[in-house]
Amino acid sequence: MRLPAALAPLVCLAAAASPQAPAPVAAPAFRWTGTPTQGGLIAGTVPTGSVTVTLDGQPIAVEAGRFIAGFDRDAGSQAVLVATLDDGRRITQPLAVAARAWRIERLDTLPKFPAPDPVMAQLRPAELARIAAARAEVTDATGWRQAFRWPAIGRISGLFGAQRIYRGEPGSYHSGIDIARPTGTPVVAPADGVVILAADHPFTLEGNLLMIDHGHGLNSAFLHLSRIDVRVGDHVRQGDPIGAVGATGRATGPHLHWSLRWRDARLDPLLVAGAMPGA
């Protein structure tokens, strides 16, 4: 049936005003900086509306939508982030964890273990207990949010992850970065934090040991110091003096050993702080 000409414009206007299909809404997603890799750390934001977040099934802390997550030196090739939203949905983010090639030194003429040291056997359990207790501390530190800086500037004399093989038997890998500097060179806080261990006497291996919590499971350890300038419970700011380079404990010369951990994952400071200035 033909409409009267007078009504035709009204029909056209009605058609133009009819609602269109809503544009698709993107699903909430994880976003991060950094690369998931062995010894690496990522920092990012969780999907909007996240109530809980896990990495490989383990809960991780989230503050104002922000999180960090680290990957051990020997982490596997896959990890999974999962966010449960307030509406019950689950957002799953698979992560491909990049493998790295480590410096391996083979010593076919030396045994893995030297002669037993009765003094170390007596003292070591208590030292390890103090280190474990310090790492279990939960503080109000917020340094995990910051871009880390180097605690000392100098020649890198030992790389993270390097390992020796003694007569075919692997030894422990190097858990941090060594920075060769003269005794007495100042050491500064790489990020804000709270002091969780300040040894009152040299440990058998670490010498004068200082540990700082940066929050959300991230902490630093500084080994072989000639002196420690802070106390347990002190809040330090990024760049504050905290001690001085030394050669205490088992060290062949003055240097700073700096190690980083996120929970139980040992991290490479080179990936967290970036290249050594001037290198």
FENTA-V646104 format. One record per pair of residues at least 12 apart in sequence whose C-alpha atoms are under 10 Angstrom apart, sorted by the first residue. I is the first residue (numbers start at 1). GAP is how many residues later the second one is. Records with the same first field share a line. If there is no record, write none. Layout:
I: GAP  GAP
//
This chain:
27: 20  21  64
28: 18  19  20  21  22  55  57  63
29: 16  17  18  19  54  62  63  64
30: 14  15  16  17  18  36  37  51  52  53  61  62  63
31: 12  13  14  15  16  35  36  62
32: 12  13  14  34  35  36  37
33: 12  35
34: 237  238
35: 35  36  60  61  62  63  236
36: 33  34  35  39  41  42  43  59  60  61  62  63
37: 33  34  35  36  37  38  39  40  41  58  59  60  61  62  63  230  234
38: 32  33  34  35  36  37  38  39  59  60  61  62  63  123  227  228  229  230  233
39: 31  32  33  34  35  36  58  59  60  61  121  122  136  221  222  223  226  227  228  229  230  231  232  233
40: 29  30  31  32  33  35  57  58  222  225  226  227  228  229  230  231  232
41: 27  28  29  30  31  177  220  221  224  225  226  227  228  230  231
42: 25  26  27  28  29  229  230
43: 23  24  25  26  27  101  102  103
44: 18  21  22  23  24  25  101
45: 17  18  19  20  21  22  23
46: 16  17  18  19  20  21  35  36  37  45
47: 18  19  35  36  37  38  43  44
48: 17  35  37  38
49: 16  34  35  36  37  38  39  40
50: 12  15  32  33  34  35  36  37  38  39  40  41
51: 14  32  33  34  35  36  37
52: 30  31  32  33  34  38
53: 14  28  29  30  31  32  37  38  39
54: 15  26  27  28  29  30  38
55: 14  15  24  25  26  27  28  38  39  40
56: 22  23  24  25  26  38
57: 22  23  24  25
58: 23  24
59: 22  23  24
60: 21  156  157
61: 154  155  156
62: 154
63: 153
66: 79
67: 77  78  149
68: 76  77  147  148  149  150  194
69: 12  147  148  149  193  194  196
70: 147  148  191  192  193  194  195  196  197  198
71: 26  27  190  191  192  193  194  195  196  197
72: 189  190  191  192  193  194  195  196
73: 26  27  29  87  88  100  102  192  193  194  195
74: 25  26  87  191  192
75: 22  23  24  190  191
76: 20  21  22  23
77: 18  19  20  21  22
78: 16  17  18  19  20
79: 14  15  16  17  18
80: 12  13  14  15  16  17
81: 12  13  14
82: 12
100: 61
101: 60  61
102: 57  58  59  60  61  71
103: 56  57  58  59  60  61  70  71
104: 57  58  59  60  61  66  69
105: 57  58  59  60  61  65
106: 57  58  59  60  61  62  63  64
107: 57  58  59  60  61  62  63
108: 56  57  58  59  60  61
109: 57  58
110: 55  56  57
111: 54  55  56  57  58  60
112: 52  53  54  55  56  57  58  59  60
113: 53  58
119: 85
120: 83  84  85
121: 83
123: 80  81
124: 79  80  81
126: 77
127: 72  75  76  77  78  79
128: 75
130: 66  67  69
131: 65  66  68  78  79  80  90
133: 63  64
134: 61  62  63  64  77  78  79  85  98
135: 61  62  76  77  78  82  83  84  85  86  126  127  128  129
136: 60  77  81  127
137: 57  59  60  76  78  80
138: 56  58  75  76  77  78  79
139: 54  55  56  57  74  75  76  77  78  94  96
140: 53  54  73  74  75  76  95
141: 50  51  52  53  54  71  72  73  74  75  76  77  78  94  95  96
142: 49  50  51  52  71  72  73  74  76  95
143: 46  47  48  49  50  51  69  70  71  72  73  75  76  93  94  95
144: 47  48  49  69  70  71  72  73  74  75  118
145: 46  47  69  70  71
146: 44  45  46  68  92
147: 43  44  91  125  126  127
148: 41  42  43  44  90  91  121  123  124  125  126
149: 39  40  41  42  89  90  120  123  124  125  126  127  128
150: 29  37  38  39  40  41  88  89  108  119  120  122  123  124  125  126  127
151: 28  35  36  37  38  39  40  71  87  88  89  90  91  92  105  107  122
152: 27  28  29  33  34  35  36  37  38  87  92  93  103  104  106  124  125
153: 26  27  28  32  33  34  103  123  124  125  126
154: 24  25  26  27  28  101  102  122  123  124  125
155: 23  24  25  26  100  121  122  123  124
156: 21  22  23  24  25  99  100  101  120  123
157: 20  21  22  23  24  98  99  100
158: 16  17  18  19  20  21  22  97  98  99
159: 14  15  16  17  18  19  20  98  109  110  111
160: 13  14  15  16  17  18  98  99  106  107  108  109  110
161: 12  13  14  15  16  105  106  107
162: 12  13  14  15
163: 12
174: 83  85
175: 82  83  84  85  86  91  92  93  94
176: 44  45  46  47  80  81  82  83  84  85  90  91  92  93  94
177: 45  78  79  80  81  82  83  90  91  92  93
178: 44  45  76  77  78  79  80  81
179: 66  75  76  77  78  79  97
180: 65  66  73  74  75  76  77
181: 63  64  65  72  73  74  75
182: 62  63  64  65  71  72  73  74
183: 41  42  43  44  61  62  63  64  70  71  72  73
184: 41  42  43  59  60  61  62  63  70  71
185: 40  41  58  59  60  61  69  70  71
186: 39  40  41  43  54  55  56  57  58  59  60
187: 35  38  40  41  42  52  53  54  55  56  57  58  69
188: 48  49  50  51  52  53  54  55  56
189: 23  31  33  47  48  49  50  51  52  53  54
190: 22  24  30  46  47  48  49  50  51  52  68  83
191: 21  22  23  28  29  45  46  47  48  49
192: 20  21  22  23  43  44  45  46  47  48
193: 18  19  20  21  22  25  26  27  40  41  42  43  44  45
194: 17  18  19  20  21  25  36  37  38  39  40  41  42  43
195: 15  16  17  18  19  24  25  35  36  37  38  39  40  41  47
196: 14  15  16  17  23  24  25  35  36  37  38  39
197: 12  13  14  15  16  24  33  34  35  36
198: 12  13  14  23  24  29  30  31  32  33  34  35
199: 12  28  29  32  33
200: 27  28  31
201: 47
202: 21  22  23  24  25  46  47
203: 20  21  45  46  47
204: 44  45  46
205: 18  19  43  44  45  46
206: 15  16  17  18  19  41  42  43  44  45  51
207: 15  16  17  18  19  20  39  40  41  42  43  44
208: 14  15  16  17  18  19  20  35  36  37  38  39  40  41
209: 12  13  14  15  16  17  18  19  34  39  40  48
210: 12  13  14  15  17  18  19  20  21  22  32  33  48
211: 12  21  47  48  49
212: 20  21  22  23  24  30  48
213: 22  23  47  48
214: 22  48
215: 47
216: 46  47
217: 44  45  46  47  48
218: 42  43  44  45  46  47  48  49
219: 40  41  42  43  44
220: 38  39  40  41  42  47  49
221: 36  37  38  39  40
222: 20  21  22  23  34  35  36  37  38
223: 22  23  24  25  26  27  28  32  33  34  35  36
224: 20  21  22  23  24  25  26  27  29  30  31  32  33  34
225: 17  18  19  20  21  22  23  24  29  30  31  32
226: 17  18  19  20  21  22  23  28  29  30
227: 15  16  17  18  19  21
228: 13  14  15  16  17
229: 12  13  14  15
230: 12  13
244: 12
245: 12
260: 12
//
